[in-house]
Structure formats: structure tokens, C-alpha cells
Amino acid sequence: MAMLAIAMFVALFAFGKQIFGWTDTDGDVQLAMIASFLFGVIAAFRNRS
């Protein structure tokens, strides 16, 4: 399941502009995606221990 989530994140990060057509001139959308991914990893790691 983790591999699927990582693959979906990479695909959205790399091809999201073409798929959804958003304009991200300042990089805000990509920054938000990276932050949400990292927060999810941290939350999962803290939940596991």
C-alpha cells in the first residue's frame, strides 16, 4: 500500500499540471504536496511506534 501511495504522489507531482491543468508559477501547489506527504510520513511513523 505504501508503494502505491508513493507512486501516486510521484505521478501527481510530476504530471499533475498536465492532468489537472493547474497553473503553479510560484511552486505553491508542489510545496503543499511535499508538505502533506512529509506530514503523512511523520504521522504514520509516530503511529507505528
JOZIZI-V881321 format. One record per helix or strand. SS is the DSSP state (h for helix, s for strand). FROM is the first residue (numbers start at 1). TO is the last residue. Records with the same first field share a line. If there is no record, write none. Layout:
SS: FROM-TO  FROM-TO
//
This chain:
h: 2-20  28-48
//
